[in-house]
Amino acid sequence: MGRTLPSATQIIIQEEAAFARFRRALRRSDQVALDDLFASARQHTAAAQYASHALPFEVFLLAMLLEEHKEVMTLKDLVEALYNKKKPSTLPGMSQEEVPAMEENSQATNEEND
């Protein structure tokens, strides 16, 4: 019989376990950040299954980087919108209901500063 390759989910679990001692050596705040990075990598396990040409950990690092870049784009758009005092566009990970709430908060802040 042929050998069975582990799934992307199994690989991410193995990689996370391999970093357990590293994680324990980190400060608590850094442990939370590392856990968050692994959680963002787990969001992309289905796509990682298709990247068989790359090393598994490279794929998970790319998934982590993708999530971090989405966050940077979101914050950049928000800062730009606040700077220009206009309504921000729909941002990744943000519902349409959150956008008006942010606008109301920025108006309240502007009134306080006047």
C-alpha positions in Angstrom: 0.0 0.0 0.0 1.1 3.6 -0.6 1.9 5.9 2.3 -0.6 8.4 3.5 0.3 12.1 3.7 -0.9 14.0 6.8 -3.5 16.7 6.2 -2.8 20.3 6.6 -4.8 20.3 9.8 -2.6 17.5 11.2 0.6 19.4 10.1 -0.4 22.6 11.8 -1.1 20.7 15.0 2.3 19.0 14.8 4.0 22.4 14.1 2.3 24.0 17.0 3.3 21.1 19.3 6.9 21.4 18.1 6.9 25.0 19.3 5.5 24.3 22.7 8.8 24.7 24.6 9.5 27.9 22.7 6.0 29.2 23.6 6.5 28.3 27.3 9.7 30.4 27.3 7.9 33.5 26.1 6.3 36.2 28.2 2.6 35.8 28.7 1.8 38.6 26.3 4.0 37.0 23.7 2.4 33.7 24.2 -1.0 35.2 23.5 0.4 36.8 20.3 1.9 33.5 19.2 -1.4 31.7 19.9 -3.1 34.3 17.8 -0.7 33.7 14.9 -1.2 30.0 15.0 -5.0 30.6 15.0 -4.7 32.8 11.9 -2.7 30.0 10.2 -5.4 27.5 11.1 -7.9 29.7 9.2 -6.1 28.9 6.0 -5.7 25.1 6.3 -7.9 24.4 3.4 -5.8 26.6 1.1 -2.6 25.2 2.6 -3.6 21.7 1.4 -3.2 23.0 -2.2 0.4 24.3 -1.6 2.0 20.9 -1.7 5.1 22.3 -3.5 6.1 24.4 -0.5 7.3 23.3 2.9 4.3 23.1 5.3 5.7 25.6 7.8 6.4 28.1 5.0 2.7 27.9 4.0 1.6 28.5 7.6 4.0 31.5 7.9 2.5 32.9 4.7 -1.0 32.4 6.1 0.0 34.3 9.3 1.6 37.0 7.2 -1.6 37.2 5.1 -3.7 37.8 8.3 -1.3 40.4 9.6 -1.3 42.2 6.2 -5.1 42.3 6.2 -5.0 43.9 9.6 -2.5 46.5 8.4 -4.7 47.3 5.4 -7.7 47.6 7.7 -5.9 50.0 10.1 -4.4 52.0 7.2 -7.8 52.5 5.6 -9.3 53.5 9.0 -6.5 56.0 9.7 -6.8 57.4 6.2 -10.6 57.7 6.6 -10.3 59.4 10.0 -7.6 61.7 8.7 -9.7 62.8 5.7 -12.9 62.8 7.9 -14.8 60.6 5.6 -16.6 57.3 6.0 -14.2 54.3 5.7 -14.8 51.7 3.0 -15.9 48.2 4.0 -12.8 46.7 5.6 -11.8 43.0 5.7 -13.2 41.5 8.8 -15.5 44.5 9.5 -19.3 44.4 9.1 -21.2 47.3 7.5 -22.8 48.0 10.9 -19.4 48.7 12.5 -18.6 51.4 10.0 -21.3 53.9 11.0 -20.5 53.3 14.7 -16.9 54.3 14.0 -18.1 57.4 12.2 -20.3 58.4 15.2 -17.4 57.9 17.6 -15.1 60.0 15.4 -17.7 62.8 15.3 -18.1 62.7 19.1 -14.3 62.9 19.5 -14.2 65.9 17.1 -16.9 67.7 19.1 -15.0 67.1 22.3 -11.8 68.5 20.8 -13.6 71.7 19.6 
